[in-house]
């Protein structure tokens, strides 16, 4: 059974801004790393305050709850899209829930999956994201929040039809567990996963709690 090495690189992704494949530019054109669902560029500086920031009093509790749900929805959207990376409806959901570096990275990942004919298959234990520290607004900002999560990715990546008998060939079934700092941005009333930082790459799901 053929198995391809997959590298998760710490950057600044959704999850934590955090994950992109390593290697030269020429490598990137042929090999795509299996991602940790929410992560990307190394930039951690928040964007400038939006000129459209609301001037009325914000229902803080409701906004923070909405941001947390948006992060969980973004995680689920990535898992769904990785199982069918060419699906326009699933890609539209990525566009709705991601922005900035995370959006660019995630679309690049999906494009790589399509190019290499890779798809994710669900494992017996489902992938999930756990909230370790609830969202909090950055100082003097009402449009940027940060939270700490632990992402457990159990997806099995296969190359469709690549086995000698015409069945799917395993690319990787490695479980990845990453604790990260996630940043979300409020854009036109919708919280979107923007960037973040990897805090720790862990050995097992039970290591999620600090």
C-alpha positions, 0 to 999 in steps of 0.5 A: 500500500503506497503512503505519502509523507504529509507535513503540517507546518506551523504558520498562521491559519484559521486554526491557528493561522497555522498550517501549510505544507513545507518545501520549495515552490516547485514541490508545492506545484505537485504535492499538497499537504493534508491540512489542519482544518483551520489555519494559514499565513504567518501574519498575526497582526490584526487588520485595521479597524473597519470603517463599517464597525457598528456605532451602536452598543454591541450585545457582547455575549451574543457576538462572542457566541456567534464568533465561537459558532462561526469557528466551529462551522468553519472547521466543519466546512473544511472537513466537508470540503476535503471529502469533496474538494471540487464541490462548488457548494462546499467551496462556497461555504468556505468562502462564506466562513473564511477570510484573509490568509485562512481563505487563501490557504484553504482554497489552495489546499482544496485546489491541490487535492483536486489536482492530485485526485485526493479526497478525505474519508471519515474515520471511525472517530470523527474529526472535531474541534474543541474550544479550550478558551472562549472568544474574547475581543481584542482590546479596543476592537469590536470586530476581532476576537481570539479563541483557543481551540484544539483541532483533532483531524482523523480524516483518512486521505486517499488518492481515488482509483490509484491502487493497482486494482483500481480502488483508492490508495491510502495517502495518510491516515495519521491523526493530527492534534493541534492546539491553537490560537484562532483569530476571527474577523466580523465582516458585514455581520458574519464572523469569519476565520482569518488567521491564528498561531499554532500553540502546540502539536500534540500526540493524542486527543487526550493531550488537548487540555493544557 
